[in-house]
Amino acid sequence: MADLKFASRNTFFLLILLFCRTSLRAQDAIQLGYKFHSGDHYQMSQDTKMDNYQTIRGVSTRVSQETMSTLDFKVTSVSDHSAVMDARFTKLFLTASSNNQKMVINTMTANHDKVNELFKSIIGKPFTVAMESDGTIDSIGGLESIISMVLQGVSDTNDAQQTALRAILNSQVSPEALRSSLQQVLPYYPQAPAIVNQTWENTLQLPGPPAGSLISTWTLTYGDRLAVQLGYSALFSAPDSDQVIPLGGGFNGKISLSGSVQGNYSIDPSTGWPIMGILHTEYQGIYHYLANRKMKLKSNLDVPVRIISDNEIKVLHL
């Protein structure tokens, strides 16, 4: 009888231990995702520094660029797993320098040159962003009409200037460029709850230039009800393409690039939005310059290129 009682007591303790372990494992699993509430207001700022190194016939050159932007989001409607937000740019800054030449776009300055005025006219104009709780950007509405209206304001410029201005706008604030940018910097979340050290992937087709695939791997490095930390790595591939694009300086050509991205994020678990993210990117490959007699390039030229950039993302919940 005593042995039976001892065995029963052991069985009872084993069941308690098993229950506790199961409960702990359940508590360790975290449901990640963006939580949308009508009226929520976010301000996202980005600061990106990029250096483009090229070796042209044995001579090394560098183009340096810094881009800073501030984008406001306000949630206007919410469904089960998605939301529509009113968005607007509140600040745009771009500086690029090469061979003692410098271009500056600053919407905060009093400078009234045509390019600055062009970008200033975008500031504060509302458009919409439709986003899912996993971080997917479904669509961006109303931005194309803003850009068209802005270009009408500089219709007195010649065709070459119009083409250059449209190229700058398309590379920085077009719907396609903005959707691609947001999906590259905002964390992507899995559908099922995740535990610490779990990884998941997503793949983006980037419109470019350069166009290519970005295969991202996310890792939950820490998580509880007060703080979430994510690790991030990605591989980029832009294979040889028949697409001819502007390569700068009046030249056209093709691009083949590959590279990687490393980073980490601090997440507010109450909203799912990042508090801060740090990304480091390195690409390398070839720019295939096409012959251009007007620019004194008599034959096609392959130029090795290396691109290094650092991006800091901050989001405030206002």
N, C-alpha and C positions, 0 to 999 in steps of 0.2 A: 504493500500500500504506500509506504514511504517513497519507494522508487517511482511509483506512478505519479505521486504528487510532485516529485522533483522533475520528472520528465514534462509534466504539464506546465510547471513553472518556467522551464527552459523554453518550451514552445511559445509560451506567452511573451517572454522577453524577446525571442527571435522575431515574432510578429510585430512587436513594437519597433524593433530596430529596422526591420524591413520597411515599415510604414514611414519611419522618419527619413530613411534614405530616399524612398520614393518621393516624399514631399519635398526634400531638398532639391532633388533633380528637377522636379516640376517648377520650383521657385527659381532655379537657375535659368530656365528657358524664358527668353524675353521676346515679346511680340514687338518687332520694330516696324515703324511706318510713320508717315506724316499724318498728323491729326489736325483736321480742318474744322474750324468753327467760324460761322459767319461773323464778320466784323474784325477778325484777327488781322493785325497789321505787322508786316515784317519789312525790314530794311536790309538789303544785302549789298555789301561793298566788296569789290575785287581790286587787287593791286597785282599786276602781272609785269614782270621784267623779263625781257627776252633778248638774247644775243644770237645773231645769225652769222656764222663764220663760213666764208667761201674762199677757195684757193683757185685763182684764175691764172693759168699759165705760170704757176710757181709763185704768184704774188697773193698773199693773204689779205683779205678784207673782212671787216666786221660791221654789221648793221645792228645798232642797239635800239630797242624800243621799250617804252613803258606805257602801259595802259591802266588807267584807273576809272572805275565806274561805280555809280551807286544807283540801285534799282529798288523801287518800293513796290510791295505787293499788299493788296488788301482783299481778303476773302469776301466774295459777294454772294456765292451760292455753293451749297454743299449737297452731294448725293452720298450714296453708300460708301464708295471708295474713291471719290474724286471731288474736285472743287474747281470753280472758276474764280479767278482773281483779277481785279483791276490792277494794272501795272503801269508804271511810268518811270522814265529815267529822271533822276534829279541831279546827276553830275556825270560828265564825260571829260576825260583828259587823255590825250595821246601825244607822246613825243617820240620822234624817230630821228636818229642821227647817223650819218655815214659820210666819210671823206670830207669832213669839215662843213657838211651841209646839215641843216636841222629843220624839222617841221614840228610845229606845236599846235595842237588843237586843245582849247581849254574853254569850257562853257562857263567858267567862273570869272573869266577875264573881261575887261572892258574893251578889248581889241575888237574892231569891227570889220576885219577882213572877211572875204566871202566865205571861206571854209569855216571859220569860227561862227559866223552868223548862221551858216547852214546847220551846224550841230546844235547851236543854241535854240533853234526853232523846234528841235525835237524835245527839249527838256520840258517836262510837265505834261506832255500830251498823253492821254490815257489810251491804253490798248488792253487786250485780255490775254491771260495765260490759263489754259486748262491743264490741270495736273492730277495725276493719280496718286494714291496713298503710298505706292511703292517708289515714287520719284519719277515715273515716266511723264514726260511733257507731251500731252496729246496734240495740242495745237496752240498757235499764237494768232490772235485775230486783231485786225485793225492797224497793225504796224505798217503794212505795205502801203495803205492809203496815206499814212502820215509821211512816209518817204516820198511818195509821188507828189504830195502837196508841197513838200519842202523843195523838191527839184524844180517845180513850177516857179518857185520864187527866184531861181537863178537861171531862168530860161534865156536871159540876155547874154549868157556866156557862150563861147564857141563850142563846137562839137567835141573837140579834144578835152576841154575843161569839163564839159558835161559828163563825158565818159569817165574821166578821172574821179570826179565827185561821186558818181554812181558807184564806181569801184570801191571807194573808201566806205561809203554807206553800206554797201552789200557785205563788205568784209567785217564790219563792226556791229551794225544794228539791224540788218535785215531779219525778217522772221526766221529764215533758215539758219542764219548765223547765230541768232540769239537762242533758238531752240537747241542747236547743237552745243552751244556754250553752257547753257543751263544743265543739260543732261550730262555734260562732262564734269561739272563741279558739284552738283547736288548728289548726295549719296543715294544709291539704289538699294532697296530693301527686299528681302525674300518674303514669300507669302506665308510660310510657316514660322513659328517661333524659333529663335536661334539661341544656342548656348555659347559660352565663352570658347574661343578658338575655332568655332565653326566658320567655314568659308562658303561663299556663293558667288556666282558669276553673272554678268550680263554683257551683251555685245552691242556696240553702236556702230552704225554706218555713218561716217562723217562726210559731209558734203564737200569739205575742202574750201579753198585749196590748202594743202593737198587732200584729195578725197582718199578715204581708206577705211579700214576696220580698226576699232578699238575694243579689245577683249579685256574686260576689267574683272579683277578678283577682289572681293571684299572680305574682311575678317573682323569678327567681333572680338576685340582684345580685352574689353572689360565692359561689364554691364550690371547695373542695379537700378532701383527706382529713382536714384539721385543723379547718376552720371552714366553715360555710354561713350565708349571709345571704339573707333573703327580704324583698322589698317587698310591701306589701299595700294594695289599695284595693277598695272595695265601694260599690255603689249599693243603697239601700233604698227600697222603695215599698210603702206601705199605702194603697190606694185607698179611696174612700168605700165603706162597708160597712153592711149592715143589722144587724150585730152590735152589740148594746147591752152596754156593759161599765161597771163602776164607774170614775168619774173622780176619786174622792176627795171628802172632805168631805160624804159622804152623797148626792152627785149621780151620776146615770147619764147615759150618752150614747154617741156614736159618735166615731170618730177617723179622720182622713185625714192621713197624714204621708208625707214623703219625705225623703231625706237621703243622706249619704255617710260612709264610714269611711276613714281613712288610717292606715297603721301600718308597722312593720317588726319582723323577728324575727331573733334569733341562734339557730342550730340546732346541736345536738351531732350531727355526722355519724355518730358511732358508734352512736347510738340512734335518731336521727330526731326526738327530742323537743326542743321549744324550751327553750333555757336562759333566754331572756327575750323578751318581746314587749311592744310599746308600741302602743296603739290610741287614736285620737282620733275621736270620733263627733259629727256635728252633724245633727240632724233638725229639720224645720220643717213646719208645717201648721196644721190647725184641729181643735180639740175642739168637737164639736157637743153642747152641754149640753141635755138634755131638761127641759122644764118640770117643776117640782116645787113645788107649792104649800106643802107641809110645810116646805120649805127656802126659801120665799118667792121662788121663781123662777116668775113667772106665765106666761112664754112661753119657747120655745126660744131658746138663745143660742149664737152662734158665737164662739169665743174663739181668737185667734191664739196659737200656742204655738211655742216654740223650745227644743230639748233639746240640751245639750252635755255630753258625758261623756268622761272619760279613764280608760283601763284599763291597768294594769300586771300582766303575768303572769310569774311565775317558776316554774321547775321544777327541782327537785333530784333527781339520781339517787343514791339512798341506798345 
